[in-house]
Structure formats: C-alpha cells, structure tokens
Amino acid sequence: MLKGKHIVLGITGSIAAYKACLIIRGFIKQGAEVQVVITPAGKEFITPITLSALTSKPVISEFFAQRDGTWNSHVNIGQWADVMLIAPATASTIGKMAHGIADNMLITTYLSMKAPVFIAPAMDLDMYAHPSTQHNLELLKSYGNHIIEPGTGFLASHLEGKGRMEEPENIIKIIDEFFNK
C-alpha cells in the first residue's frame, strides 16, 4: 500500500508528460505524498501550476527557488523519498542518469537518491531501440534501478512500435507491488 509513502516523481520533456497527472492522482488516491521534480524541457509539455494543483506542493525545477538565495536541496529530497519514479524518461535524461551528467535538478536529485528508483522510458521506437539507449538502460539496471518497460503502440510520431510509456495505472501497480513485497 502506498499510504504514507513519499514519492518523488521526475518528469522530463516528452509528450507523455501529460500522463504524469494520472500517475499523481493515482498515488494521492492511495494516500501517498508526491513531490514533482521537472526538467526545463518537461515544463514545455506540462505546466508546474497543473502539477502543483494536483500535489498541493510547489514543483521543483531549478536549483534556486528565487533570487533571494532560497535553494532547492536535491540532497534533502533524496533523503525524504521512499521511492523515485521518473516518468516519462526521455533518451536524453536516461543518458545523463547513466553517465552522471548532473546539469539539471532532476539528475542531481537522482544522483542524491537514497530510495529505490523506477524509470519509465518514453520515446520513439527507433530511439528506444538504438544501441546507445539500450546500453544506457542496461547501465542503469546494473546500478540497481528498476526499468518499467515501455509498451508497444501508436506513438506521437504517428508510427507504431515499442517506446510508448507504460500506462499510468500499470506504473502505479508496479510501485504498489514493490512496497507490498
């Protein structure tokens, strides 16, 4: 059960970002607390206002919250969480995670995370199948991360194939089952 769990939801710049709203709602319905950390590209697909309204928390995107010296501590977020879910996870973010390229708040939070990390890739079929993406996913698995395999279906490119982010209800079920073990 997710009641009382602290979940960090990382959102990246993918058309599948809209599904994050459904993931948030599902977690909150089960009694979890959700903190969103979003990449700058993610904000191009879904607004922090929408995400904040759903979580009742400010969305974290930048290292510094204001120009007055207030900063968002990726270390504190990493200690607060019971689990981190990155959904959707783009090829770019997956590559940065695999190689420790800490150029945004989401990656620094990931690198500071003490809790288990689940990654739900979302990208076009050729990007997903590319050897570099597959290598990066294998690296992330070798670090102990959990990969939530993407589904096969109609993609934003109007092509069909594997790369479609797993459906929100299945992602929620996977996280719930993890805690029920």
Buried (B, 14 or more C-beta within 10 A) or exposed (E): EBEEBBBBBBBBBBBBBBBBBBBBBBBBEBEBBBBBBBBEBBBEBBBBEBBEEBBEEEBBBEEEEEEEEEEBBBEEBBEBBBBBBBBBBBBBBBBBBBEEEBEBBBBBBBBBBEBBBBBBBBBBBEBBEBEEBEEBBEBBEEEEBBBBEBBEEEBEBEEEBBBBBBBBEBBBEBBBEBBEE
